[in-house]
Amino acid sequence: MLFNSYTFLVFYALVFAAYVVLSRRTSAQNLLLLVSSYVFYAAWDYRFLSLILLSTVVDFWAGIRIESGRKNTRRRWLILSLVTNLGVLATFKYFGFAAQSFCQLTEMLGLGISLPIAEIILPVGISFYTFQTLSYTIDVYRGRIPACNNLLGFSVYVAFFPQLVAGPIERATHFLPQVLQQRKIRRIDLAVGTQFVLLGYFYKVVLADSVAPMVNQFYAAPERYGGSIAWLANVGFAVQIYGDFAGYSMIARGISRWMGFRLMANFRQPFLATSPRDFWTRWHRSLSQWLRRYLYFELGGSRRGFSITCRNLMVTMLLGGLWHGASWNFVLWGGFHGILLVGQHAWMSVRSTAKISLGSHDERQTLWHMTLRVCRIMLTFVLMLIGWTLFRCESLMEIQVTLSRMFTASLADPRWVSFATPIALALAIMLVIDIGKELQKSELVFLRAPLIVRWSVYSMIVFSLLAVGFRPTGFIYFQF
C-alpha cells in the first residue's frame, strides 16, 4: 500500500476519522493504530507479519527481563534479542548474498564448491523495524529508558504504520513515551502536518518521479552515452533518491503529526553539506545517528587514538553500506564514504596539530568566506555523486562502465539538453527550498510565510500533483 496511491489516501482517511472519534482514549487509539498497522503491512505480504510479531514479543519480554534481572541474566536476554533480530535479518537479507559470494570465491580459487541457493523474498522494511526494536533493548540494557510493561503500546512502537517500512528509525527514548501517553491534536499539529504532507508528495511525485525516466534510461545502457550525460544522470539520481526518500519521510512525519506524534527529521538540507561528515549529519539522520550511537561508540568511537578512530569509522560505514542491501556495490559505497570520513578525520587532525587558523568571526563573514563555503559545498556534492554511482549500479561491471563514462569518455553528447532541462529544474527547486530552510534555521519555511504566500504555494503544489498525475510508483528505500 503505497503512500502515493488513492488506496492509501482512503485507508488513512478512515483511520484518522476513527482516531479522532476515539480522542482521549489512549488505549483504544493504540489498538486502532496496531490493527491499522498490521493491515497496512499485510497489504504488502501478510506472511511476514509473523516476523514483526516475533520481534515484538521477544524484545518486549527481553526488556522486562533485562531491567529486573541480575548482570548475567540481563546479558543473556540482551543476547537473545540481538540473536533473534539480527538472525532474522541475516537469514532473509544476507543469506543468499553470503552463499553466492562463497561460491564465487571458491570458483576463483579453483575449488568449485557449489551450494543450493534458495530465492528468499526480502520482507519490506525489515532493516528499519529491526534496528528500531534493537535500539529499545540496548537502551534498556544501558539504563537509558525503563522497560515497557504495556504490550499494546510496545507493539504500536514496533509496527507504527507511517514509518514502518522506510523510517525514520525512531529510538525508544523519543517515540515510545509518545505512544504510551495521552495525545492531543492541536491546530499547530494540523498546520505542520499539512506542510510536511504536501511538500513530501511534491518531492516524490513531481520532482523524483520526473527525473527517474532519464536516470533509468542512462543506467539501462551507460556505454551508449558520453561523459556529460553520465554526470547529468548521476545528478538526476541524487535528485531522485533525495526527493523519493525525503518525500516519504515528510509524508510519514506529516500524517503522524496529524495524529499528535512527532517523528524525527530524517533530512536536513543534504545538498548544502560542506564536507562528508557534514553530509552524514544531514542525510538519513535516523540511520547515521543509530550507527553512531549503537556501533561507532560501542567500538570505542574516537577515544582510543587516531588509528582506532579510523578503523571505527571504516567499520561503521562498511556495515552502514551493507545495511542498505546485500550486494557488493553497497559495500563499496559504504567503503567509499568510510574513506572520505577517514580522510577528513586525518585532515582535521593535521590541522589541529599544525594549529592552522581559519580566521576570526568577523573575517568569516566576508565574501571570501562565502565563496569558500560554496566551493566546499560543490566539492562535497561531486564526491557524493561518485558515491551515488556506486549506490545506483547493480553490478561491479556496471560500476566500471559508468565510472569510465564519467572520467574517460568525451563530455560532448548532443543529447545532453534533453537530460539537463528536467534535472536542472528539479535540482533548482530543491535548492531554493533547502536554502530557505537553511537561512531561516527552520524546516517550517512555508508556515513562516504570509498566509497568502503559504496557500498560494500549497495550491501550486496541488495543481502540479494533479498535472503530472498521482501515480503509485514505488519508493527506492522500500527495498531495504
N, C-alpha and C positions, 0 to 999 in steps of 0.2 A: 504494500500500500504506500505509494509514493506521495510525498508532501505536495508535489506539483501535479495532482490529479483531482478530478472532481469527486472521485470516491472518497478521498481523504477529507476534502472540504465538508462533505456531508457527514462523514464519520465524526469529525471534530465538532461540527455544529451540534450534533446530538449529544456528544459527551459534555460539551460546555454547557448546554442547556440543563442537562441533568445535574451537573456540578453546581450550577447556580441555585437550582432548586434545593439542593442539599446543603446550602450555605450554613455555616456554624456547626455542622455535624461532621467533625473531622474524620471519625471512623467510617461513616457512610461515604464520605467523599473518597477516602483512601480505598475503600472496597470498590467503588466505581472506577477509580484510576487503575487498580490492579486488574480488574476484569477487562477494562478497555485496553490496557497494555498487552494482555495476553491475546486478546482478539486481534490487535494490531500486528503482533508478531506472528500469530498463527496464519495471518493472511499471506505471509511470505512462505512459511513451511511449518505446519503445526507439529511435525515430528521433533523439531529442535526445541520446542518448549520444555522438553524433559531436561535439556542441558541447563536452561535458566533455573528450573526448579531445583536441580541438583546443586548448583552454585548457591542458590538462596538458602536451602536447608543446611548444607554443610557449613557455610560461613556464619549463619545465624547461631547455630549451636557451638561452633568454634569460638565465636566472640564471647559467648556466655562462659564457656569453659576456660578460656584464656583469662578472663577477668577474675574468676573465682578460684582458679587452680594455683598450685604451687609452681615453682620455677620450672621443673622438669615437665610437669603436666602441661603448663602453658606452652612450652616449646613444642610438645608433641601435637597439640591442637593447631598451632600455627603451621607446623609442617604438613599436617593433614590438609589444611586449607590451601597451602601452596601446591602440594602434590595434586590435589583434586583439580584445581583451576588450571594450573599450568599443564597438567597431564591431559585434560580435555582439549586445551588449546593446541598442544603439541600434536595430539592424535589427529584432529580434524584439519589443522592448518599446515603442519610441518612434516607429517609422517611421509607423505608421498614425495615431497621435495628431498628429504633426507635419504630415502631409499633410492630415488633416481640418481642423486649425486653420488651415492656409494657405488652404484653400478657403473656410472661413468668413470669414476676413479679407478675401479678395478679393471675396467677395459683399457684405460690409459696405461696401467701397469702390466698389462698383458695377462691378467688373471681371468678376465671374462666371467666374473660371478654375476649371475642374474637373480633378481628377486621378484616374486609376484607383487606387482604394484596395483592396488585397487584404486579405482576412481572414487575419491571421497568428496562429497559435496561440502563446501565451506558454509557453515551456518552464518547468516548475515549478522553483523555486529558483534561477533564472538570476541574479538580483540578488545572492544570497548567495554562491554559489561564485565569481562573477566578482570581487566585492570581495575575497574571500579569496585568490584567486590573485594579484590585483594587489598586495595587501599584501606578498606574497613578493618579487616582482621589485623593488618600490620599496625594500623593506628591504635587499635585496642591493645595489642601486644606492647606497643611503645608507651601506652598510657596517655595518648593524646585525646582519646574520646572514650566515654564509658560504653560498655556493651549494651546493645539494644535488646530489650525484653519484649518488644512488640513485633510479633512475626508479620502481621499485616503491614505495618509501617516499613519494616525492613524489606519486605517483598516489593513494595512500591519503589523504594530506593534503588533496588536492583533493576527493576523492569519498567521504570517510568518511560512511557512511550515516546514523548517528544525527543528525548536524547538517547534512546535505547540502541539504535542501530548505527549511529555515527557521532555520538558525543554531543557536547563536550563531556569528557571523563570527569565526573564530579567526585570530589573527595567526600567521605562520610562526614568529616568535621564541618563541611559547609552545607551539604544538601540534606543529610538525614534529619537534623533538627527542624528543617522546614517541613519535612514530611510529617513529623510527629506533632508539631504544634498546630494550633488553630490558625487558619489563614483567612485574611480579609482582602477582598478585591477592591482596590481603591481606584479613583479616577486616573491617577498618575500611572497606575499599572496598565490600564487600558490604553493610555496615550503612548507610553513607552513601547508596549507590545505591538501597537499598530505600526510604529515606525520600523521596528525590527522585522515584522512580518512582510510589510510592503517592500522594504529595501532588500530583504532576503530573497523574495520572489523575483525582484528586479535583477539582482546579481545572478541568480540561477537561470531564469527563463530568457531574459533579454540579453544579458552580457555573455555568460558562459556558453549557453547553447548556440549563440550566434557565431562564435568563433570556432566551435567544435568541428564543423564540417571542414574548415581549412586545415586544422590540425590533423584530423583523421586522413584527409587527402594526402598530406605530405607523408605521414608515417605509414601509409599503405605502400608507398614505393619511394623512399627517400633518395634513392640513387638517381631518380629522374630529374631532380631539381638542383639548382645552383645554390651557392652559399647564402645569397641574400634571402631566399625563401626558407632555407634551413634555419637561419636566425629568426626570421619572422614567425615561422611555425612554432619555435620554442617560446617566443614572446607570447604567441597565441595560447600555448599550453599553460604558461604561467597565469595568463588572464583566465583561462578556462578553469583551472583547478582552484584558483583563488575564488572566483565567482561561484563555482559549484559548491565548494566546501564551506566557505564563509556564508554563502547563501543558505545552505542547510542549517548552519549553526544559528544564524539570525532568526530563521523561521522557528527553530526549536526554542530559542530564548523568548521569542515573541509570544508563541502560543502558551508557553509556560508562564510567562508574566501575566497573561490574561487570567490565569488561574491562581495568581498570587505567589508563584515560585520565581526565584531569581537564580538563573544559571550563570556560570562564569562566562566572561567574554573570551572566546576561543581565538580571536584575532585582534590585533592592534596595529593596523596600517603596515603590513609587512613589506610593501613595496617602497616604504620610506626608511627601511633599515640601513644603517650606516656601517655595519660590519656583520660577519657571520654570527657572532654572539648576539648582537642586537636582533638579528633576524629570528633567532630561536626564542627571544623574549616576546616576539610579535606573531609568529606563525604557530598554529596548532598548540596554543599555550597550555591547554589541559594535558596534552601528552608530554610536552617538554618539561612542565613542572612535575609531572608524575615521575618521569625518568630521572629528573634531578633529585627529587626527594627520596625515592624508593630504590634507586640504583646507584646513581653517582655518589650521593652522600654515604650510602651503605658501603661502597667500595673504598671510601676514605676521602672523597672529594678532593679538595686542594690543600689538605692539611699535612701531607706527608712528603712534600718536596716536589720539585719540577717534574722529574721523570714519572713518578707515580701519578701526578695530576694528568700528564699527557696520556698515560695508559688508561686512566679512568675516563677521560674524555673520549678516547677512541673506542673503548669497550661500550660505553653508553650509546654512542652514535651508531656503532655497528648493530647493536641489539635494537636500537630505535629504527634503523632501516629494516631489519628483519621483521620487526613488529608489523610493518606495512604489508609484507607479503612474503610468501615462501618462494623466492626467486633470487638468483644471483644479481640481477640488476638492482634490487632493493638493498642487498648487502653492499654493492659498490656505491650506491647513493649514500648510505649511511657512512661508509668509509670515507667518501669524498668530503662529507660535512665534518667528519672527525678530523681529517687532515686540516681543513680550514680552521677549525676551532683550536687545534694544537698549534698551528702556525700563528694564529692571533695571540694565543697564550704566550708563545715564545717571544713574539714581538713586544708584548706588554711587559714581560719580564726584563727584556733588554732595555726597554725604555725606562723602566723603573730603576734599574741598576745604573744606567747612564745618567739618570736624573734629567731626562730631556723635558724641557718646559714647553708647554703649549700656549703660553701667554696668559695675561691677566684676563679678568672677566670683561673689562672694557674692550680689550683687544679682540675678544671673541665675538663681539657684536659688529665687527667691521665687515665690509663687503668681501674681504679675503676669506674670512671665516665661513661666510655663507657659500662662497664659491667652493671652498674645500669640502664643505658638507655635501654639496650637490655632487661633487666628484666622487666622494665616498659612497653615496647612495647609488650612483651609476655603476661603480666598480662592483659593489655588492650585488646589484641586480644582474650584472653579467655573470658573476660567479654562480648565482642561483640558477640562471638559465642553463649553465653547463650541468648543474645538478639535476635540473628538471629533465634534461635529456636522458640521463641515466634512469630516472624515475619512470619516464614515459615509454622507453623502449622495452620490448618484451623478450629480447634475447641478446646475448653478447655480440652476435653478428650484426644485429640491428644497431646496437650502440656504436660499433666500429664504423658502419656505413654512415650513420648520422653525423658522428663527430668528424669524419673525413669530409663530408659535405660542408660542415661549418668552418673548418680550419684549413682545408686544402683546395676546395673547389673554387672556381671563379664566382665572384659575387654577382656578376651580370646574369640576369634572368628576366626576360621581358614580362613574365607572368607575375612579377612581384607586386604590381599595383593592385591586382585583384585580391591578393593576400593582405596587403598593407592597410587598405581602407577600413574594413570592419575591425581588424585587430587594433589599429591605432585609435579608432573611435572608442572602442570598449575600454582600452587602457587609459585614455584621456579622461573618460567619465569616472573610472575608478580612482584615478589620481586626484581629480578635483574633489571628490567626496572625502578621500583619505586625508588630503591636505587640510580640508576644512575641519575634520575631526582633530588633526594634529595641532592646528593653530588654536582651536577652542579648548584643547585638552579635555574633550568630552566626545563620546560616541553619539550623544543625543543632538546631533548637529541640526536636524530639522526642527526639533522641539524648541530650540532656542531662537529660531527664526520667527518673524512676524506671522500671525495667523494666516494672512492671505498668501504669503510665500509658502508656508508649510502645506496648505491644502492645494495650492497650485502644483507643487511638486508631487504630492500624493496623487492628484488627478492625472498628471502626466505619466506617472508610473503605471497606474491602472490602464490608461489608454495604450501604453506601449505593450503591456502584457496581452491585452486583447488583440493588438495589431499583429504581434508575432505569433500568437496562438499559445494557448495554455496546454502544452503537450506533456504527457507523463514520461519524460526522459529520465533515465537512471542517474544516480549520484555516484561520482567516482569513488568516494570513500566507503560506499556500501560493500565493496569487495574486500575490505579489510576487517 
